[in-house]
Amino acid sequence: MNFLQLHIDTIDQLIGKELGIALYRLPGSEEPTLLLSFLNQIEQQDDYAALNDVEGFVMAPFYCNALHPVLVLHPEVIISGIKNMETFLQSDAMKRWVALPQSHSAESACQAIDSEKKAYEISFQRFLQALTLKEADKLVLSRYHVESRSENIKPTETFLKACNRYPDAFVYLCYTPVSGLWLGSTPEMLLSGVAPHFHTVALAGTKPAAIDGKVVRWDTKNRQEQQWVVTYLKELFSDLEIEWHENQTHTIKAGNVIHLKTSFDFEFSQYNHLGDLLKKLHPTPAVCGFPKEKAYRFIVDNEGYNRKYYSGFVGVLSKNDQTNLYVNLRCMEWTRHQTILYAGGGLLVSSQLHKEWKETEDKLQTMLNILHDEAN
Ligand SMILES: C=C(O[C@H]1C=CC=C(C(=O)O)[C@@H]1O)C(=O)O
């Protein structure tokens, strides 16, 4: 993606203005797509089900509230492929976007906590107690990490670095005045396909990436953790009377960690009810827990911070064409001087604090690698 490098500054100039931007690259693809929306083309919804009959680029939070609504960018401009993007970035049409005013929406503030580990430990004990009391079988505990950022690290360049480094991930950059700027490189698909043929995955269980050729041995805790996601999806398909096919579980590499992944192919012909389906799929036990409703409530009340758009979902939603929605993991929120990175992991009653903390550190590394890699 080299020649785009020349005009990166132009995309960066748009960030912070009264408009919406989505720049994304699908797993395995060489070609990024750029979407631009005027302010009045950014839809805000307070419920996932409101995505029924909706098409556009979606940025959905983990939990909807007034500050973090479901956002849909209805694009004025869609440019696919590097050559087309290059032409567009130098065109007169681009000048119209650059001339838009700066947005005055307040930038979201995130307090750097002196001891991120201490805060995590307190939440960990709370979560573990709930698991011991059998309030839930699985609970996903997450945290944020604040990094200060030097001025010469630019968003679009960071996006391109992530594309190069993580060819198998869904890589995105999304800015709206409501959400602020987010970037991510996620391995977890939520919903993909063209009606009526869809796919989803149960992705969970984490280990540091093995040395090439070394046989991976998954322990019981990781297997159980992933199995809750499989169980949840199968129950959901049965409840909705959906026909599905389960593919064999295998190990995938995502940055410097590996996960267990089971893919499902299923039939869903109600293309104008994808919002209802997403409301049931999200949040899966990969980012929430099991049973879902109890775990969801428990996290919102006890995690100690607001996940905002981390572990929500992001990507393209289409009624008749290709939908490509991903769980917003291995992501960061980009404020004026700081970068706020997010990561979590599934806890079972057998979880150990030091292992779970290390797992969040390993996952944070996906984006830290990009931020700290000058050479890439
Ligand atoms: C919640 C995250 O990862 C999920 C996806 C894969 C493995 C996970 C785990 O091992 O806990 C999580 O379910 C995250 O990256 O923040």
The ligand as a MOL file (V3000), in Angstrom:
LIG
                    3D

  0  0  0     0  0            999 V3000
M  V30 BEGIN CTAB
M  V30 COUNTS 16 16 0 0 0
M  V30 BEGIN ATOM
M  V30 1 C -11.9540 -10.1310 24.8300 0
M  V30 2 C -10.9310 -10.2870 24.0200 0
M  V30 3 O -10.6760 -11.4490 23.3250 0
M  V30 4 C -11.6730 -12.4480 23.1460 0
M  V30 5 C -11.3610 -13.1510 21.8840 0
M  V30 6 C -10.4620 -14.1820 21.8580 0
M  V30 7 C -9.9930 -14.7330 23.0630 0
M  V30 8 C -10.5200 -14.3580 24.2520 0
M  V30 9 C -10.0810 -14.9780 25.5270 0
M  V30 10 O -9.2110 -15.8740 25.4970 0
M  V30 11 O -10.5450 -14.5960 26.5910 0
M  V30 12 C -11.6490 -13.3970 24.3160 0
M  V30 13 O -12.7980 -14.1790 24.3400 0
M  V30 14 C -9.9670 -9.2050 23.7760 0
M  V30 15 O -9.0960 -9.3600 22.9170 0
M  V30 16 O -10.0810 -8.1470 24.4200 0
M  V30 END ATOM
M  V30 BEGIN BOND
M  V30 1 2 1 2
M  V30 2 1 2 3
M  V30 3 1 2 14
M  V30 4 1 3 4
M  V30 5 1 4 5
M  V30 6 1 4 12
M  V30 7 2 5 6
M  V30 8 1 6 7
M  V30 9 2 7 8
M  V30 10 1 8 9
M  V30 11 1 8 12
M  V30 12 2 9 10
M  V30 13 1 9 11
M  V30 14 1 12 13
M  V30 15 2 14 15
M  V30 16 1 14 16
M  V30 END BOND
M  V30 END CTAB
M  END
